[in-house]
Each structure stands twice: as structure tokens, then as C-alpha cells.
């Protein structure tokens, strides 16, 4: 079974173009699944869109557990384990038909769009992240 301690769970769709010559979801598509879950987390938990805030993806790690078949029901669980000053680490679990298919970790860094410099995570975000994790 999978760990249900994720703050946000997002259902995603496997598209025909996501399938590789082996009949499974291509490994690069997993990063797109993470991106979709991250946008939903920002919208639903933080109340903002990634389009409207300045962030950069500083790190991406994916551990593949098993292939995802073309007809699988795919969900992505996402949570924020701890916060830095300007960094927002996120942990994910991609599930196919309820079973773990991959785990992942990303680090987003907030940046000032004008200067390109990192900026602190807003206190309101910290409160919302803390509330989502409890």
C-alpha cells in the first residue's frame, strides 16, 4: 500500500502521446505529472498560481518503482516536508491504479522577477503549508 500522508492528491490523465514504444508512460512524462501536481498544490494550498509567482525549479529527483501502463488511473500525492528561507522542497508519490509507481522530490526557489534574486517565502504561505500538513 501507499503512504496517504500527502497534503494534496491530484488525479492526472495519461495521454496517447505519453506512451513510449514499450507501451508504458515515458519516464520524462513523470516530470510533467509532478508539475501538474505542483501547480495544483500552489493553487489549492497556497492560493496562488505558479504563473503569477516567481519561482524556479532548482532540483528534481525521481525514483522509478514500476512502469505505468497506458490505461492506468494515475494520481500524484504532494507534500512539503520542511521549508527553507526561500526554498520550497516538495515530496511526491506517483501512483498507478493505487500502487506506488515513483517517488520524487523537487526544490522550488522563490525569486524576485525584477532582480532575479531569491526572496523569502511569505509568512502567509508558511501558515498555509503548516495547516495543510496537520
Residue frames as qw, qx, qy, qz and C-alpha x, y, z in Angstrom:
[[0.000, 0.887, 0.462, 0.000, 0.00, 0.00, 0.00],
 [0.375, 0.544, -0.013, 0.751, 0.96, 3.64, -0.29],
 [0.281, -0.290, -0.447, 0.798, 1.57, 6.39, 2.22],
 [0.008, 0.757, 0.562, 0.335, -1.54, 8.60, 2.49],
 [0.389, -0.683, -0.250, 0.565, 0.17, 11.39, 4.41],
 [0.336, 0.205, 0.332, 0.857, 0.24, 13.76, 1.44],
 [0.069, 0.407, 0.321, -0.852, -1.25, 17.25, 1.79],
 [0.528, 0.525, -0.081, -0.663, -2.72, 17.28, -1.70],
 [0.517, 0.026, 0.822, 0.238, -3.58, 14.50, -4.15],
 [0.381, 0.551, -0.212, -0.712, -4.09, 15.20, -7.84],
 [0.769, 0.276, 0.575, 0.048, -5.59, 12.92, -10.47],
 [0.081, 0.604, -0.459, -0.647, -3.91, 13.17, -13.85],
 [0.847, 0.424, 0.183, -0.263, -4.60, 11.74, -17.28],
 [0.513, -0.258, 0.664, 0.479, -2.33, 9.51, -19.33],
 [0.525, 0.682, -0.063, -0.505, -2.45, 10.79, -22.90],
 [0.926, 0.344, 0.124, 0.096, -1.62, 8.80, -26.00],
 [0.447, 0.785, -0.298, 0.309, 1.48, 10.95, -26.58],
 [0.438, -0.711, 0.482, -0.264, 2.75, 9.98, -23.09],
 [0.947, -0.078, 0.308, -0.037, 3.25, 6.34, -24.14],
 [0.058, -0.668, 0.660, 0.339, 6.66, 5.09, -25.31],
 [0.578, 0.331, -0.646, -0.373, 7.46, 2.24, -27.69],
 [0.148, 0.079, -0.950, 0.262, 7.26, -0.24, -24.78],
 [0.405, -0.514, -0.649, -0.387, 3.60, 0.63, -24.17],
 [0.474, -0.557, -0.483, 0.481, 4.32, 2.41, -20.85],
 [0.024, -0.996, -0.085, 0.021, 4.30, 6.04, -19.83],
 [0.630, 0.521, -0.234, 0.526, 7.63, 7.52, -20.92],
 [0.608, -0.371, -0.400, 0.577, 9.92, 8.31, -17.99],
 [0.198, 0.126, 0.014, 0.972, 10.15, 12.01, -18.97],
 [0.356, -0.541, -0.453, -0.612, 6.37, 12.37, -18.58],
 [0.583, -0.492, -0.561, 0.321, 6.69, 11.70, -14.85],
 [0.294, -0.150, -0.152, 0.932, 8.20, 15.21, -14.51],
 [0.233, -0.298, -0.361, -0.852, 5.08, 16.62, -16.19],
 [0.576, -0.522, -0.619, -0.113, 2.89, 14.76, -13.69],
 [0.499, -0.368, -0.394, 0.678, 4.91, 16.42, -10.90],
 [0.087, 0.065, 0.113, 0.988, 4.50, 19.83, -12.50],
 [0.407, -0.453, -0.525, -0.595, 0.71, 19.37, -12.69],
 [0.619, -0.527, -0.550, 0.192, 0.60, 18.35, -9.01],
 [0.409, -0.190, -0.209, 0.867, 2.83, 21.29, -8.03],
 [0.115, -0.262, -0.260, -0.922, 0.53, 23.78, -9.79],
 [0.558, -0.530, -0.547, -0.330, -2.50, 22.27, -8.04],
 [0.603, -0.404, -0.457, 0.514, -0.71, 22.46, -4.67],
 [0.216, -0.018, -0.047, 0.975, 0.17, 26.13, -5.22],
 [0.309, -0.347, -0.384, -0.798, -3.42, 26.90, -6.25],
 [0.655, -0.481, -0.523, -0.257, -5.28, 24.83, -3.64],
 [0.686, -0.430, -0.388, 0.441, -2.97, 25.12, -0.63],
 [0.399, -0.221, -0.068, 0.887, -1.18, 28.45, -1.15],
 [0.218, 0.803, 0.449, -0.324, -3.97, 30.24, -3.01],
 [0.103, 0.758, -0.335, -0.550, -1.73, 31.38, -5.88],
 [0.891, 0.445, 0.086, 0.000, -0.87, 30.21, -9.38],
 [0.724, -0.250, 0.299, 0.569, 2.66, 29.29, -10.39],
 [0.431, 0.616, 0.350, 0.559, 2.05, 31.59, -13.37],
 [0.128, -0.924, -0.138, -0.333, 1.66, 34.56, -11.03],
 [0.585, -0.770, 0.229, 0.111, 4.63, 33.97, -8.69],
 [0.409, 0.739, -0.535, 0.024, 8.32, 33.99, -9.42],
 [0.790, -0.392, 0.470, -0.026, 9.79, 30.53, -8.82],
 [0.478, 0.565, -0.643, -0.195, 12.47, 28.45, -10.42],
 [0.986, -0.145, -0.043, -0.062, 12.93, 24.72, -10.25],
 [0.082, -0.808, 0.580, -0.064, 16.32, 24.25, -8.57],
 [0.126, -0.304, 0.943, -0.040, 16.30, 20.46, -8.19],
 [0.837, 0.091, -0.098, -0.530, 14.38, 17.44, -9.50],
 [0.058, -0.312, 0.947, -0.048, 14.87, 13.82, -8.43],
 [0.829, 0.026, -0.094, -0.551, 12.70, 10.89, -9.48],
 [0.222, -0.270, 0.935, -0.067, 12.98, 7.29, -8.25],
 [0.666, 0.100, -0.438, -0.595, 11.10, 4.94, -10.56],
 [0.534, -0.209, 0.738, -0.357, 9.44, 1.97, -8.87],
 [0.499, 0.241, 0.824, 0.123, 7.43, 0.39, -11.67],
 [0.056, 0.119, 0.532, 0.836, 6.11, 1.26, -15.14],
 [0.402, 0.394, 0.406, -0.720, 2.76, 2.97, -15.65],
 [0.347, 0.294, 0.822, 0.343, 0.53, 1.32, -18.23],
 [0.012, -0.206, -0.388, -0.898, -1.40, 3.35, -20.79],
 [0.442, -0.522, -0.535, -0.496, -4.80, 2.63, -19.22],
 [0.462, -0.259, -0.641, 0.555, -3.79, 3.23, -15.57],
 [0.252, -0.908, -0.255, -0.218, -5.55, 5.62, -13.23],
 [0.592, 0.183, -0.293, 0.728, -2.74, 7.95, -12.13],
 [0.334, -0.919, -0.173, -0.113, -2.65, 10.17, -9.05],
 [0.513, 0.379, -0.364, 0.679, 0.13, 12.25, -7.55],
 [0.540, -0.772, -0.305, 0.144, 0.40, 12.96, -3.84],
 [0.418, 0.549, -0.192, 0.698, 2.41, 16.03, -2.84],
 [0.559, -0.781, -0.241, 0.138, 3.59, 17.45, 0.47],
 [0.244, 0.786, -0.326, 0.466, 6.09, 19.97, 1.80],
 [0.795, -0.254, -0.474, 0.280, 8.30, 18.33, 4.44],
 [0.463, -0.604, -0.158, 0.629, 10.19, 21.44, 5.61],
 [0.336, 0.915, 0.161, 0.158, 10.83, 24.98, 4.44],
 [0.601, -0.013, -0.057, 0.797, 13.96, 26.95, 3.85],
 [0.059, -0.511, -0.150, 0.845, 14.18, 30.72, 3.78],
 [0.408, 0.489, -0.233, -0.735, 13.42, 30.98, 0.08],
 [0.259, 0.187, -0.893, -0.318, 13.31, 27.30, -0.91],
 [0.754, -0.021, 0.229, -0.616, 10.22, 25.15, -1.03],
 [0.020, 0.228, -0.964, -0.135, 11.13, 21.43, -1.04],
 [0.769, 0.066, 0.046, -0.634, 8.30, 19.18, -2.20],
 [0.227, -0.180, 0.956, 0.033, 7.92, 15.39, -1.97],
 [0.669, 0.215, -0.229, -0.674, 5.71, 13.38, -4.31],
 [0.433, -0.043, 0.900, 0.005, 4.35, 9.90, -4.80],
 [0.508, 0.249, -0.441, -0.697, 3.07, 8.95, -8.24],
 [0.512, 0.020, 0.816, -0.268, 0.54, 6.12, -8.06],
 [0.417, 0.151, -0.635, -0.632, -0.86, 3.97, -10.85],
 [0.697, -0.270, -0.572, -0.337, -4.07, 2.13, -10.02],
 [0.667, -0.703, -0.004, -0.246, -3.39, 2.88, -6.34],
 [0.899, -0.239, 0.033, 0.366, 0.13, 1.42, -6.26],
 [0.235, -0.824, 0.266, 0.442, 3.37, 3.39, -5.99],
 [0.798, 0.542, 0.138, 0.225, 4.97, 3.89, -9.41],
 [0.530, 0.424, -0.189, 0.709, 7.55, 6.53, -8.43],
 [0.399, -0.800, -0.263, 0.363, 8.63, 8.85, -5.67],
 [0.477, 0.568, 0.085, 0.665, 10.13, 12.26, -6.33],
 [0.378, -0.702, -0.233, 0.557, 11.48, 15.40, -4.77],
 [0.392, 0.667, 0.176, 0.609, 11.75, 18.92, -6.15],
 [0.342, -0.533, -0.270, 0.726, 13.01, 22.18, -4.76],
 [0.217, 0.819, 0.337, 0.410, 11.38, 25.41, -5.89],
 [0.405, -0.279, -0.211, 0.845, 13.12, 28.68, -5.09],
 [0.122, 0.905, 0.396, -0.102, 11.16, 31.92, -4.91],
 [0.496, 0.001, 0.178, 0.850, 12.74, 34.70, -6.91],
 [0.128, 0.729, 0.165, -0.652, 12.13, 38.39, -7.40],
 [0.681, 0.554, 0.432, 0.208, 11.22, 38.73, -11.08],
 [0.210, 0.974, -0.068, 0.047, 12.85, 42.14, -11.38],
 [0.183, -0.809, 0.558, -0.001, 16.21, 41.35, -9.77],
 [0.789, 0.268, -0.548, -0.071, 16.39, 37.59, -10.32],
 [0.062, 0.384, -0.758, 0.524, 17.47, 37.23, -6.68],
 [0.400, -0.340, -0.849, 0.052, 15.90, 34.77, -4.26],
 [0.304, -0.446, 0.126, -0.833, 13.26, 36.15, -1.92],
 [0.174, -0.092, 0.849, -0.491, 11.81, 34.84, 1.35],
 [0.217, -0.390, -0.859, -0.249, 8.75, 32.61, 1.43],
 [0.310, -0.481, -0.029, -0.820, 5.78, 34.75, 2.54],
 [0.194, -0.131, 0.768, -0.597, 4.52, 34.17, 6.09],
 [0.727, 0.159, 0.128, -0.656, 1.02, 33.51, 4.75],
 [0.736, 0.318, -0.568, -0.187, 2.41, 30.59, 2.69],
 [0.195, 0.278, -0.846, 0.410, 4.17, 29.24, 5.77],
 [0.472, -0.011, 0.534, -0.701, 0.88, 29.29, 7.70],
 [0.802, 0.263, -0.116, -0.523, -1.00, 27.57, 4.88],
 [0.589, 0.358, -0.724, 0.018, 1.68, 24.89, 4.43],
 [0.038, -0.199, 0.812, -0.548, 1.68, 24.22, 8.16],
 [0.627, 0.101, 0.344, -0.692, -2.13, 23.97, 8.21],
 [0.779, 0.327, -0.372, -0.384, -2.14, 21.59, 5.22],
 [0.455, 0.332, -0.805, 0.184, 0.36, 19.29, 6.93],
 [0.177, -0.126, 0.745, -0.631, -1.69, 18.96, 10.11]]
